[in-house]
């Protein structure tokens, strides 16, 4: 019971820290960011594309790999953090599962590097 309570407290501390960092970044960008007087309707550029452009054009590979790369990083972080907090309770079986997951994440990262996901030209 005490060990699971410790794990929940660690996740709560992580959540509160991330919330504070996100809030600080939002407040600082609001205070020190450039102020534009234009409305969004005037700007025809959103998300890296012009709004009135063709929808059938090809997307760059770096844009396609950005979202799965982010998901891979987040899932790997959350999974290995949960395993690391309960390392004694997980035992060797938990270590085998974490090692298999780390191997799978490593293969995903190698694929992303091979495709040029980290080369922002």
LOKOLBA-169338 format. One record per residue (C-alpha): residue in one letter; y, z, x. Coordinates in nm, 2 decimals, padded with zeros to 4 digits. Layout:
! LOKOLBA-169338
<atom><r>A</r><c2>Y</c2><c3>Z</c3><c1>X</c1></atom>
...
//
This chain:
! LOKOLBA-169338
<atom><r>X</r><c2>00.00</c2><c3>00.00</c3><c1>00.00</c1></atom>
<atom><r>X</r><c2>00.24</c2><c3>00.09</c3><c1>00.28</c1></atom>
<atom><r>X</r><c2>00.16</c2><c3>-00.23</c3><c1>00.47</c1></atom>
<atom><r>X</r><c2>00.23</c2><c3>-00.45</c3><c1>00.17</c1></atom>
<atom><r>X</r><c2>00.55</c2><c3>-00.26</c3><c1>00.10</c1></atom>
<atom><r>X</r><c2>00.66</c2><c3>-00.33</c3><c1>00.46</c1></atom>
<atom><r>X</r><c2>00.59</c2><c3>-00.70</c3><c1>00.41</c1></atom>
<atom><r>X</r><c2>00.80</c2><c3>-00.71</c3><c1>00.10</c1></atom>
<atom><r>X</r><c2>01.08</c2><c3>-00.52</c3><c1>00.27</c1></atom>
<atom><r>X</r><c2>01.07</c2><c3>-00.78</c3><c1>00.56</c1></atom>
<atom><r>X</r><c2>01.09</c2><c3>-01.07</c3><c1>00.31</c1></atom>
<atom><r>X</r><c2>01.38</c2><c3>-00.89</c3><c1>00.13</c1></atom>
<atom><r>X</r><c2>01.56</c2><c3>-00.84</c3><c1>00.46</c1></atom>
<atom><r>X</r><c2>01.51</c2><c3>-01.21</c3><c1>00.54</c1></atom>
<atom><r>X</r><c2>01.63</c2><c3>-01.32</c3><c1>00.20</c1></atom>
<atom><r>X</r><c2>01.94</c2><c3>-01.10</c3><c1>00.22</c1></atom>
<atom><r>X</r><c2>02.02</c2><c3>-01.22</c3><c1>00.57</c1></atom>
<atom><r>X</r><c2>01.99</c2><c3>-01.58</c3><c1>00.47</c1></atom>
<atom><r>X</r><c2>02.20</c2><c3>-01.52</c3><c1>00.16</c1></atom>
<atom><r>X</r><c2>02.47</c2><c3>-01.36</c3><c1>00.37</c1></atom>
<atom><r>X</r><c2>02.47</c2><c3>-01.65</c3><c1>00.62</c1></atom>
<atom><r>X</r><c2>02.49</c2><c3>-01.91</c3><c1>00.35</c1></atom>
<atom><r>X</r><c2>02.77</c2><c3>-01.72</c3><c1>00.18</c1></atom>
<atom><r>X</r><c2>02.96</c2><c3>-01.68</c3><c1>00.50</c1></atom>
<atom><r>X</r><c2>02.93</c2><c3>-02.06</c3><c1>00.58</c1></atom>
<atom><r>X</r><c2>03.04</c2><c3>-02.15</c3><c1>00.23</c1></atom>
<atom><r>X</r><c2>03.34</c2><c3>-01.91</c3><c1>00.24</c1></atom>
<atom><r>X</r><c2>03.45</c2><c3>-02.02</c3><c1>00.59</c1></atom>
<atom><r>X</r><c2>03.42</c2><c3>-02.39</c3><c1>00.50</c1></atom>
<atom><r>X</r><c2>03.63</c2><c3>-02.33</c3><c1>00.19</c1></atom>
<atom><r>X</r><c2>03.90</c2><c3>-02.15</c3><c1>00.39</c1></atom>
<atom><r>X</r><c2>03.91</c2><c3>-02.36</c3><c1>00.70</c1></atom>
<atom><r>X</r><c2>03.79</c2><c3>-02.70</c3><c1>00.57</c1></atom>
<atom><r>X</r><c2>04.02</c2><c3>-03.00</c3><c1>00.51</c1></atom>
<atom><r>X</r><c2>04.18</c2><c3>-03.01</c3><c1>00.17</c1></atom>
<atom><r>X</r><c2>04.16</c2><c3>-03.35</c3><c1>00.00</c1></atom>
<atom><r>X</r><c2>04.38</c2><c3>-03.43</c3><c1>-00.30</c1></atom>
<atom><r>X</r><c2>04.16</c2><c3>-03.72</c3><c1>-00.41</c1></atom>
<atom><r>X</r><c2>03.91</c2><c3>-03.70</c3><c1>-00.69</c1></atom>
<atom><r>X</r><c2>03.55</c2><c3>-03.80</c3><c1>-00.65</c1></atom>
<atom><r>X</r><c2>03.59</c2><c3>-04.10</c3><c1>-00.88</c1></atom>
<atom><r>X</r><c2>03.83</c2><c3>-04.26</c3><c1>-00.63</c1></atom>
<atom><r>X</r><c2>03.58</c2><c3>-04.23</c3><c1>-00.35</c1></atom>
<atom><r>X</r><c2>03.30</c2><c3>-04.49</c3><c1>-00.39</c1></atom>
<atom><r>X</r><c2>03.09</c2><c3>-04.34</c3><c1>-00.11</c1></atom>
<atom><r>X</r><c2>02.83</c2><c3>-04.07</c3><c1>-00.18</c1></atom>
<atom><r>X</r><c2>02.53</c2><c3>-03.96</c3><c1>00.01</c1></atom>
<atom><r>X</r><c2>02.56</c2><c3>-04.22</c3><c1>00.28</c1></atom>
<atom><r>X</r><c2>02.58</c2><c3>-04.52</c3><c1>00.04</c1></atom>
<atom><r>X</r><c2>02.84</c2><c3>-04.69</c3><c1>-00.15</c1></atom>
<atom><r>X</r><c2>02.80</c2><c3>-04.62</c3><c1>-00.52</c1></atom>
<atom><r>X</r><c2>02.83</c2><c3>-04.98</c3><c1>-00.64</c1></atom>
<atom><r>X</r><c2>02.60</c2><c3>-05.13</c3><c1>-00.37</c1></atom>
<atom><r>X</r><c2>02.26</c2><c3>-05.28</c3><c1>-00.44</c1></atom>
<atom><r>X</r><c2>01.98</c2><c3>-05.04</c3><c1>-00.52</c1></atom>
<atom><r>X</r><c2>01.71</c2><c3>-05.27</c3><c1>-00.37</c1></atom>
<atom><r>X</r><c2>01.82</c2><c3>-05.25</c3><c1>-00.01</c1></atom>
<atom><r>X</r><c2>01.60</c2><c3>-05.09</c3><c1>00.26</c1></atom>
<atom><r>X</r><c2>01.67</c2><c3>-04.73</c3><c1>00.36</c1></atom>
<atom><r>X</r><c2>01.68</c2><c3>-04.64</c3><c1>00.73</c1></atom>
<atom><r>X</r><c2>01.37</c2><c3>-04.45</c3><c1>00.86</c1></atom>
<atom><r>X</r><c2>01.58</c2><c3>-04.15</c3><c1>00.98</c1></atom>
<atom><r>X</r><c2>01.69</c2><c3>-04.09</c3><c1>00.62</c1></atom>
<atom><r>X</r><c2>01.34</c2><c3>-04.12</c3><c1>00.48</c1></atom>
<atom><r>X</r><c2>01.20</c2><c3>-03.87</c3><c1>00.74</c1></atom>
<atom><r>X</r><c2>01.48</c2><c3>-03.62</c3><c1>00.69</c1></atom>
<atom><r>X</r><c2>01.34</c2><c3>-03.45</c3><c1>00.38</c1></atom>
<atom><r>X</r><c2>00.97</c2><c3>-03.43</c3><c1>00.48</c1></atom>
<atom><r>X</r><c2>01.08</c2><c3>-03.30</c3><c1>00.82</c1></atom>
<atom><r>X</r><c2>01.29</c2><c3>-03.02</c3><c1>00.65</c1></atom>
<atom><r>X</r><c2>01.00</c2><c3>-02.93</c3><c1>00.42</c1></atom>
<atom><r>X</r><c2>00.76</c2><c3>-02.92</c3><c1>00.72</c1></atom>
<atom><r>X</r><c2>00.99</c2><c3>-02.69</c3><c1>00.91</c1></atom>
<atom><r>X</r><c2>01.04</c2><c3>-02.46</c3><c1>00.61</c1></atom>
<atom><r>X</r><c2>00.67</c2><c3>-02.43</c3><c1>00.51</c1></atom>
<atom><r>X</r><c2>00.57</c2><c3>-02.37</c3><c1>00.87</c1></atom>
<atom><r>X</r><c2>00.82</c2><c3>-02.10</c3><c1>00.91</c1></atom>
<atom><r>X</r><c2>00.73</c2><c3>-01.92</c3><c1>00.59</c1></atom>
<atom><r>X</r><c2>00.36</c2><c3>-01.95</c3><c1>00.64</c1></atom>
<atom><r>X</r><c2>00.36</c2><c3>-01.83</c3><c1>01.00</c1></atom>
<atom><r>X</r><c2>00.61</c2><c3>-01.55</c3><c1>00.92</c1></atom>
<atom><r>X</r><c2>00.39</c2><c3>-01.41</c3><c1>00.65</c1></atom>
<atom><r>X</r><c2>00.09</c2><c3>-01.43</c3><c1>00.88</c1></atom>
<atom><r>X</r><c2>00.28</c2><c3>-01.27</c3><c1>01.16</c1></atom>
<atom><r>X</r><c2>00.38</c2><c3>-00.97</c3><c1>00.95</c1></atom>
<atom><r>X</r><c2>00.02</c2><c3>-00.91</c3><c1>00.84</c1></atom>
<atom><r>X</r><c2>-00.15</c2><c3>-01.00</c3><c1>01.17</c1></atom>
<atom><r>X</r><c2>-00.38</c2><c3>-00.70</c3><c1>01.18</c1></atom>
<atom><r>X</r><c2>-00.49</c2><c3>-00.73</c3><c1>00.82</c1></atom>
<atom><r>X</r><c2>-00.56</c2><c3>-01.10</c3><c1>00.85</c1></atom>
<atom><r>X</r><c2>-00.80</c2><c3>-01.06</c3><c1>01.14</c1></atom>
<atom><r>X</r><c2>-00.97</c2><c3>-01.36</c3><c1>01.32</c1></atom>
<atom><r>X</r><c2>-01.01</c2><c3>-01.55</c3><c1>00.99</c1></atom>
<atom><r>X</r><c2>-00.63</c2><c3>-01.54</c3><c1>00.94</c1></atom>
<atom><r>X</r><c2>-00.58</c2><c3>-01.64</c3><c1>01.30</c1></atom>
<atom><r>X</r><c2>-00.81</c2><c3>-01.95</c3><c1>01.25</c1></atom>
<atom><r>X</r><c2>-00.62</c2><c3>-02.05</c3><c1>00.93</c1></atom>
<atom><r>X</r><c2>-00.28</c2><c3>-02.01</c3><c1>01.11</c1></atom>
<atom><r>X</r><c2>-00.40</c2><c3>-02.20</c3><c1>01.41</c1></atom>
<atom><r>X</r><c2>-00.53</c2><c3>-02.49</c3><c1>01.19</c1></atom>
<atom><r>X</r><c2>-00.19</c2><c3>-02.49</c3><c1>01.01</c1></atom>
<atom><r>X</r><c2>00.00</c2><c3>-02.49</c3><c1>01.33</c1></atom>
<atom><r>X</r><c2>-00.21</c2><c3>-02.78</c3><c1>01.45</c1></atom>
<atom><r>X</r><c2>-00.14</c2><c3>-02.97</c3><c1>01.13</c1></atom>
<atom><r>X</r><c2>00.23</c2><c3>-02.90</c3><c1>01.17</c1></atom>
<atom><r>X</r><c2>00.22</c2><c3>-03.01</c3><c1>01.53</c1></atom>
<atom><r>X</r><c2>00.06</c2><c3>-03.34</c3><c1>01.43</c1></atom>
<atom><r>X</r><c2>00.34</c2><c3>-03.39</c3><c1>01.17</c1></atom>
<atom><r>X</r><c2>00.61</c2><c3>-03.32</c3><c1>01.43</c1></atom>
<atom><r>X</r><c2>00.44</c2><c3>-03.56</c3><c1>01.67</c1></atom>
<atom><r>X</r><c2>00.45</c2><c3>-03.83</c3><c1>01.40</c1></atom>
<atom><r>X</r><c2>00.81</c2><c3>-03.76</c3><c1>01.33</c1></atom>
<atom><r>X</r><c2>00.91</c2><c3>-03.78</c3><c1>01.70</c1></atom>
<atom><r>X</r><c2>00.71</c2><c3>-04.10</c3><c1>01.74</c1></atom>
<atom><r>X</r><c2>00.90</c2><c3>-04.25</c3><c1>01.44</c1></atom>
<atom><r>X</r><c2>01.23</c2><c3>-04.15</c3><c1>01.59</c1></atom>
<atom><r>X</r><c2>01.33</c2><c3>-03.87</c3><c1>01.34</c1></atom>
<atom><r>X</r><c2>01.52</c2><c3>-03.68</c3><c1>01.61</c1></atom>
<atom><r>X</r><c2>01.71</c2><c3>-03.99</c3><c1>01.74</c1></atom>
<atom><r>X</r><c2>02.04</c2><c3>-03.99</c3><c1>01.54</c1></atom>
<atom><r>X</r><c2>02.22</c2><c3>-04.30</c3><c1>01.66</c1></atom>
//
